[in-house]
Amino acid sequence: MNMTPKPQNAVLHDGQPSKSEQTRETILAAAAQFFRNEGYNAATMRKIAKVANMEAGSIYYHFSSKEDILGEVMELGLRRLYVEASRVLAEARAQDKDFRQVLSEMVDTHLTFLLSESDFTSANIRNFPTLPEELRQKHRPLRRAYSDLWNGFLVEAQQNGCIRTDIAIRPVRQFVLGALNWTVEWYDTERFPVATLSERVTRLLLDGMATKEHALVLVPRHRDRQIFEPEADTNKAARTRMQVLSAAARIIRDRGYKAATMRAISTEAGIEAGSIYYHFGSKDDILDEVLDLGLRDLLKGVTRTVSDWEKFPDDLSRMSAAIKTHMECLFQASEFTSANIRIYGQLPSNVRARHWPVRHEYAQLWDRILKDAQDSGCLRSDIRIVPLRQVMLGALNWTVEWFDPKKAGQEGNISLPELVEILQKLLLGGLSK
């Protein structure tokens, strides 16, 4: 069977494309498919050529490097989404459509391009966060233009009294786009049509997940006990090992997996480069342990929180507190968790499979939290638990791509407690006023 990707309208032609143009589009489609599924860092010209079903040397007649291919894939992926979203908004204004209808159309447009219309859009979304800064810089203007499109739409809705006014638009926009973007990590279009997801996500964004009588209840701010118990004193080898893992997690979190070379890790850890091999056989060994620690920290932290029945005696408070703990694990308690979340989408499928059992255990924990809340009447009965959990965790996880707690207090920036409160309000009560 020929598995060569079919060109996905990458280039618009007035007439029939030439053979050279067709080959170029085939290469771009193959690269977009590879970038989406395996990540840019795993790609080589030879691998892209193999997916395109062509000789490795032939690809150089059309592109000089995988960076050139990436640039075009990224541009096409977001450009077509931006053009279509602009059309949707222009038509909505011309026809004076209702806000809820327009939001539904914007959500559906975004999800359609991300999940089924084009590997180019999903390749853009999945790869951008882990690209080196010099590559990201080239694509910031178009990403900013797309964000501005959403920003203008939401500002206008807020001014017209369609959405709540107690939250600034920037975190609202980031919340919405984060919930949508994370779907690329879990939604199976072969099982359910994108339109079904669009409809459910739109209702969740607008109306929240709590029943009306509980939607505005937040967990009061309080002094938390430590999420993690202090570690007992360990021997020197164990301390050095953890020092290396922490250094690797920081590099992966801040600069991406490719930047985490053994030399870079040893420099960050403050040890001799050769010494690292006394503790780990390879970079992949370090990656595996960083990923495992990140998931286990998250599982341990949220489990401890929801087990504190004295502090959180009802399902609504436990659900809200679990949201808070998840965010604290991402930004405060565990550098391993934020490293895991940032690079998960870029991991090869065989690496992700090794960590699936712990991810599944964490998903099951949240399913129990949400099911208990639904059974007690805190959570709306018309929401299905599994997709709710996926969308909710997606919105929380995507914050690692835009929120920086170190900037708290600077103009336009908020603190972690403020962000947590915003997320609680949006997830429980929704956007609608």
C-alpha positions as CSV (number, residue, x, y, z in Angstrom):
1,M,0.0,0.0,0.0
2,N,1.3,3.5,-0.9
3,M,1.5,5.5,2.4
4,T,2.8,8.6,0.7
5,P,0.9,11.6,2.2
6,K,-1.4,13.4,-0.2
7,P,-0.8,17.2,-0.6
8,Q,-3.3,19.1,1.5
9,N,-3.8,22.2,-0.5
10,A,-0.5,23.5,0.7
11,V,-0.2,25.8,-2.3
12,L,-3.1,27.4,-4.2
13,H,-2.7,27.4,-8.0
14,D,-4.6,29.2,-10.7
15,G,-4.0,26.3,-13.0
16,Q,-2.6,22.8,-13.0
17,P,0.5,22.6,-10.8
18,S,3.7,21.5,-12.5
19,K,5.4,18.2,-11.7
20,S,8.0,20.1,-9.7
21,E,5.3,21.9,-7.7
22,Q,3.5,18.6,-7.1
23,T,6.7,17.0,-5.8
24,R,7.3,20.0,-3.6
25,E,3.8,19.8,-2.1
26,T,4.3,16.0,-1.5
27,I,7.5,16.7,0.4
28,L,5.7,19.4,2.5
29,A,2.8,17.1,3.2
30,A,5.2,14.3,4.3
31,A,7.1,16.7,6.5
32,A,3.9,18.0,8.1
33,Q,2.8,14.5,8.9
34,F,6.2,13.6,10.3
35,F,6.5,16.8,12.4
36,R,3.0,16.2,13.7
37,N,3.5,12.6,14.7
38,E,7.2,12.4,15.7
39,G,8.3,16.0,16.2
40,Y,10.7,18.3,14.4
41,N,13.7,17.2,16.5
42,A,13.3,13.6,15.4
43,A,13.1,14.6,11.7
44,T,15.9,14.2,9.2
45,M,15.8,14.8,5.4
46,R,16.2,11.1,4.9
47,K,13.2,10.3,7.1
48,I,11.1,13.0,5.4
49,A,12.0,11.6,2.0
50,K,11.0,8.1,3.1
51,V,7.6,9.3,4.2
52,A,7.3,11.1,0.8
53,N,8.2,7.8,-0.9
54,M,11.2,9.3,-2.8
55,E,14.9,9.1,-2.9
56,A,16.7,10.9,-0.1
57,G,18.9,12.9,-2.5
58,S,16.0,14.1,-4.6
59,I,14.6,16.2,-1.7
60,Y,17.5,18.6,-1.9
61,Y,16.4,19.7,-5.4
62,H,13.4,21.4,-3.6
63,F,14.7,22.2,-0.1
64,S,18.1,22.9,1.2
65,S,17.5,21.7,4.8
66,K,14.8,20.5,7.2
67,E,14.7,24.0,8.6
68,D,13.6,25.3,5.3
69,I,10.8,22.7,5.2
70,L,9.8,23.5,8.7
71,G,9.5,27.2,7.9
72,E,7.1,26.5,5.1
73,V,5.1,23.9,7.0
74,M,4.7,26.3,10.0
75,E,3.7,29.2,7.8
76,L,1.1,27.2,5.8
77,G,-0.3,25.6,8.9
78,L,-1.2,28.9,10.6
79,R,-1.8,31.0,7.5
80,R,-4.7,29.0,6.3
81,L,-6.3,28.9,9.8
82,Y,-5.9,32.7,10.2
83,V,-7.5,33.3,6.8
84,E,-10.5,31.1,7.5
85,A,-11.0,32.5,11.0
86,S,-10.8,36.0,9.6
87,R,-13.5,35.1,7.1
88,V,-15.7,33.6,9.9
89,L,-15.5,36.8,11.9
90,A,-16.0,39.1,9.0
91,E,-19.1,37.2,7.9
92,A,-20.4,37.2,11.5
93,R,-20.1,41.0,11.8
94,A,-21.8,41.4,8.4
95,Q,-24.7,39.2,9.4
96,D,-24.8,40.4,13.0
97,K,-24.6,36.9,14.4
98,D,-25.2,36.0,18.1
99,F,-22.0,35.7,20.2
100,R,-22.6,32.1,21.1
101,Q,-23.0,31.2,17.5
102,V,-19.8,33.0,16.5
103,L,-17.8,31.4,19.3
104,S,-19.1,28.0,18.2
105,E,-17.9,28.7,14.6
106,M,-14.5,30.0,15.7
107,V,-14.0,26.9,17.9
108,D,-15.1,24.6,15.1
109,T,-12.8,26.3,12.7
110,H,-9.8,26.0,15.0
111,L,-10.4,22.4,15.9
112,T,-11.2,21.4,12.3
113,F,-7.8,22.7,11.0
114,L,-6.0,21.3,14.0
115,L,-7.5,17.8,14.0
116,S,-8.7,16.9,10.6
117,E,-8.2,19.5,7.9
118,S,-4.4,19.8,7.9
119,D,-1.3,18.1,9.3
120,F,0.3,21.6,8.7
121,T,-1.7,23.3,11.5
122,S,-1.2,20.5,14.1
123,A,2.5,20.4,13.2
124,N,2.7,24.1,13.9
125,I,0.9,23.8,17.2
126,R,2.8,20.8,18.4
127,N,6.3,21.9,17.4
128,F,6.4,25.6,18.1
129,P,6.8,25.5,21.9
130,T,10.0,23.4,21.7
131,L,11.7,25.1,18.8
132,P,14.9,27.1,19.4
133,E,14.2,30.8,19.9
134,E,15.7,31.8,16.5
135,L,13.2,29.5,14.7
136,R,10.2,30.6,16.8
137,Q,11.0,34.3,16.2
138,K,10.3,33.9,12.5
139,H,6.8,32.7,13.2
140,R,5.8,35.1,16.0
141,P,4.2,37.8,13.8
142,L,1.6,35.4,12.3
143,R,0.9,33.8,15.7
144,R,0.5,37.3,17.1
145,A,-1.9,38.2,14.3
146,Y,-4.0,35.1,15.0
147,S,-4.0,35.9,18.8
148,D,-5.1,39.5,18.0
149,L,-8.0,38.1,15.9
150,W,-9.3,36.2,19.0
151,N,-8.4,39.1,21.3
152,G,-10.5,41.6,19.3
153,F,-13.4,39.1,19.1
154,L,-13.4,38.6,22.9
155,V,-12.9,42.3,23.8
156,E,-15.9,43.2,21.6
157,A,-17.9,40.4,23.3
158,Q,-17.0,41.7,26.7
159,Q,-17.8,45.3,25.8
160,N,-21.2,44.1,24.5
161,G,-21.9,42.3,27.8
162,C,-21.7,38.8,26.4
163,I,-19.0,37.5,28.6
164,R,-17.9,38.1,32.2
165,T,-16.1,41.3,33.0
166,D,-14.3,40.2,36.2
167,I,-11.4,38.6,34.2
168,A,-9.0,40.3,31.8
169,I,-9.2,39.2,28.2
170,R,-5.6,38.0,27.9
171,P,-5.9,35.0,30.3
172,V,-9.4,34.3,28.8
173,R,-7.9,34.1,25.3
174,Q,-5.0,31.9,26.5
175,F,-7.5,29.7,28.4
176,V,-9.7,29.2,25.3
177,L,-6.8,28.6,22.9
178,G,-5.0,26.3,25.4
179,A,-8.1,24.1,25.8
180,L,-8.4,23.9,22.0
181,N,-4.7,23.3,21.2
182,W,-4.3,20.4,23.7
183,T,-6.9,18.4,21.9
184,V,-4.2,17.5,19.3
185,E,-2.7,15.3,22.0
186,W,-5.7,13.1,22.7
187,Y,-8.7,13.5,20.3
188,D,-9.4,10.6,17.9
189,T,-11.1,11.8,14.8
190,E,-11.7,8.3,13.6
191,R,-14.0,7.6,16.6
192,F,-15.9,10.9,16.8
193,P,-16.4,13.7,14.3
194,V,-14.7,17.0,15.1
195,A,-18.1,18.7,15.1
196,T,-19.1,16.7,18.2
197,L,-16.0,17.9,20.0
198,S,-16.6,21.5,18.9
199,E,-20.1,21.5,20.2
200,R,-19.1,20.1,23.6
201,V,-16.1,22.3,24.0
202,T,-18.1,25.4,23.1
203,R,-20.8,24.6,25.8
204,L,-18.1,24.0,28.4
205,L,-16.3,27.2,27.6
206,L,-19.5,29.2,27.7
207,D,-21.2,27.7,30.7
208,G,-18.5,26.0,32.7
209,M,-18.7,22.6,34.3
210,A,-20.3,23.3,37.6
211,T,-24.1,23.4,38.1
212,K,-25.5,26.9,38.4
213,E,-25.7,26.9,42.2
214,H,-22.1,25.9,42.5
215,A,-20.5,27.8,39.6
216,L,-19.4,30.8,41.6
217,V,-18.0,29.0,44.6
218,L,-14.2,29.1,44.9
219,V,-11.9,27.4,47.3
220,P,-10.9,30.1,49.8
221,R,-7.3,31.1,49.8
222,H,-5.5,29.4,52.6
223,R,-2.0,28.5,53.8
224,D,-1.3,25.1,52.3
225,R,0.8,22.4,53.8
226,Q,3.7,21.3,51.6
227,I,2.5,19.2,48.6
228,F,5.5,17.0,48.9
229,E,7.0,15.7,52.1
230,P,10.7,16.6,52.6
231,E,13.1,14.0,51.3
232,A,15.2,12.2,53.8
233,D,19.0,12.8,53.7
234,T,20.6,10.6,51.0
235,N,24.1,9.6,50.2
236,K,26.3,11.7,47.9
237,A,25.7,9.6,44.8
238,A,22.0,9.9,45.2
239,R,22.2,13.7,45.7
240,T,24.4,14.0,42.6
241,R,22.0,11.9,40.6
242,M,19.1,14.1,41.6
243,Q,21.2,17.2,40.8
244,V,21.7,15.9,37.3
245,L,18.0,15.1,36.9
246,S,17.0,18.6,38.1
247,A,19.4,20.2,35.7
248,A,18.0,18.2,32.8
249,A,14.5,19.0,33.7
250,R,15.3,22.8,33.8
251,I,16.9,22.6,30.4
252,I,14.1,20.6,28.8
253,R,11.5,22.8,30.4
254,D,13.1,26.1,29.3
255,R,14.9,25.2,26.0
256,G,13.5,21.9,24.8
257,Y,14.7,18.3,24.6
258,K,17.2,18.9,21.8
259,A,19.1,21.4,24.0
260,A,19.5,18.9,26.8
261,T,22.8,17.4,25.6
262,M,25.0,15.5,28.1
263,R,27.4,18.4,28.1
264,A,24.7,21.0,28.7
265,I,23.2,18.9,31.5
266,S,26.6,18.5,33.2
267,T,27.3,22.3,32.9
268,E,23.8,23.1,34.4
269,A,24.4,20.6,37.2
270,G,27.8,22.0,38.0
271,I,29.7,18.7,37.5
272,E,32.4,17.4,35.2
273,A,31.0,16.2,31.9
274,G,32.5,12.7,32.3
275,S,31.1,12.3,35.7
276,I,27.5,12.2,34.5
277,Y,28.1,8.7,33.0
278,Y,28.7,7.3,36.5
279,H,25.0,7.9,37.1
280,F,23.3,7.6,33.6
281,G,24.2,5.6,30.5
282,S,22.7,8.1,28.1
283,K,20.6,11.1,27.6
284,D,17.6,8.9,27.0
285,D,18.0,7.3,30.4
286,I,17.9,10.8,31.9
287,L,14.9,11.7,29.9
288,D,13.0,8.7,31.0
289,E,13.6,9.4,34.6
290,V,12.7,13.1,34.3
291,L,9.4,12.2,32.6
292,D,8.6,9.5,35.2
293,L,9.3,11.9,38.1
294,G,7.2,14.6,36.6
295,L,4.1,12.4,36.3
296,R,4.6,10.8,39.7
297,D,5.0,14.2,41.4
298,L,1.7,15.3,39.8
299,L,0.0,12.1,40.8
300,K,1.3,12.3,44.4
301,G,0.5,15.9,44.8
302,V,-3.2,15.8,43.7
303,T,-3.8,12.5,45.5
304,R,-2.7,14.1,48.8
305,T,-4.8,17.1,48.2
306,V,-8.1,15.3,47.5
307,S,-7.4,12.9,50.4
308,D,-7.5,15.8,52.9
309,W,-11.2,15.4,53.8
310,E,-10.8,17.7,56.8
311,K,-9.7,20.7,54.7
312,F,-11.8,19.8,51.6
313,P,-15.0,18.2,53.0
314,D,-17.1,18.4,49.8
315,D,-16.7,17.4,46.1
316,L,-16.7,21.0,44.8
317,S,-13.9,22.1,47.1
318,R,-11.9,19.0,46.3
319,M,-12.3,19.6,42.6
320,S,-11.2,23.2,42.9
321,A,-8.3,22.3,45.2
322,A,-7.1,19.6,42.7
323,I,-7.0,22.3,40.0
324,K,-4.9,24.5,42.3
325,T,-2.5,21.6,43.1
326,H,-2.1,20.7,39.5
327,M,-1.1,24.3,38.7
328,E,1.3,24.4,41.7
329,C,3.0,21.2,40.5
330,L,3.5,22.8,37.1
331,F,4.9,26.1,38.3
332,Q,6.1,25.7,41.9
333,A,6.5,22.3,43.4
334,S,8.1,20.2,40.6
335,E,10.4,21.2,37.7
336,F,10.0,17.6,36.5
337,T,6.2,18.1,35.9
338,S,6.6,21.2,33.8
339,A,9.4,19.6,31.8
340,N,7.1,16.5,31.2
341,I,4.2,18.6,30.0
342,R,6.2,20.9,27.8
343,I,7.9,18.1,25.7
344,Y,5.3,15.3,25.9
345,G,3.8,16.2,22.5
346,Q,7.3,16.0,20.9
347,L,8.2,12.6,22.2
348,P,8.4,9.6,19.9
349,S,5.5,7.2,20.3
350,N,7.6,4.5,21.8
351,V,8.9,6.9,24.5
352,R,5.3,8.0,25.3
353,A,4.2,4.4,25.5
354,R,6.7,3.7,28.3
355,H,5.0,6.4,30.5
356,W,1.5,5.7,29.6
357,P,0.7,3.6,32.8
358,V,1.4,6.6,35.1
359,R,-0.5,9.0,32.9
360,H,-3.4,6.6,32.8
361,E,-3.3,6.4,36.6
362,Y,-3.4,10.2,36.9
363,A,-6.3,10.4,34.4
364,Q,-8.2,7.8,36.4
365,L,-7.7,9.9,39.6
366,W,-9.3,12.9,37.9
367,D,-12.1,10.8,36.5
368,R,-13.0,9.8,40.1
369,I,-12.8,13.4,41.3
370,L,-15.1,14.6,38.5
371,K,-17.5,11.6,38.8
372,D,-17.9,12.1,42.5
373,A,-18.6,15.8,41.9
374,Q,-21.2,14.9,39.3
375,D,-22.9,12.3,41.5
376,S,-23.2,14.8,44.3
377,G,-24.8,17.4,42.0
378,C,-21.8,19.8,41.9
379,L,-21.0,19.0,38.3
380,R,-23.4,19.3,35.4
381,S,-25.0,16.0,34.5
382,D,-25.0,16.7,30.8
383,I,-21.2,16.6,30.6
384,R,-19.3,13.4,29.8
385,I,-16.4,12.8,32.3
386,V,-13.6,11.7,30.0
387,P,-13.7,14.5,27.4
388,L,-14.3,17.0,30.2
389,R,-11.1,15.8,31.9
390,Q,-9.2,16.0,28.7
391,V,-10.3,19.6,27.9
392,M,-9.9,20.7,31.4
393,L,-6.3,19.3,31.8
394,G,-5.5,20.6,28.4
395,A,-6.4,24.2,29.4
396,L,-4.3,23.8,32.6
397,N,-1.3,22.2,30.9
398,W,-1.2,24.7,28.1
399,T,-0.4,27.5,30.6
400,V,3.2,26.3,30.6
401,E,3.4,27.8,27.1
402,W,2.4,31.3,28.1
403,F,2.4,31.9,31.8
404,D,5.6,33.0,33.7
405,P,5.1,33.4,37.5
406,K,8.4,35.3,37.6
407,K,6.8,38.2,35.8
408,A,4.1,38.7,38.5
409,G,3.7,42.3,39.3
410,Q,4.9,43.5,35.9
411,E,2.4,45.4,33.8
412,G,-0.2,43.0,32.3
413,N,1.1,40.0,34.2
414,I,-0.5,38.1,37.1
415,S,0.7,35.9,40.0
416,L,0.2,32.1,40.2
417,P,-2.6,32.5,42.9
418,E,-4.4,35.0,40.6
419,L,-4.1,32.6,37.6
420,V,-5.4,29.7,39.7
421,E,-8.4,31.8,40.7
422,I,-9.1,32.8,37.1
423,L,-8.9,29.1,36.0
424,Q,-11.3,28.1,38.7
425,K,-13.8,30.7,37.7
426,L,-13.6,29.9,34.0
427,L,-13.7,26.1,34.4
428,L,-16.5,26.2,37.0
429,G,-18.5,29.1,35.8
430,G,-17.6,29.5,32.1
431,L,-17.2,32.6,30.0
432,S,-20.8,33.7,29.9
433,K,-21.8,36.6,32.1
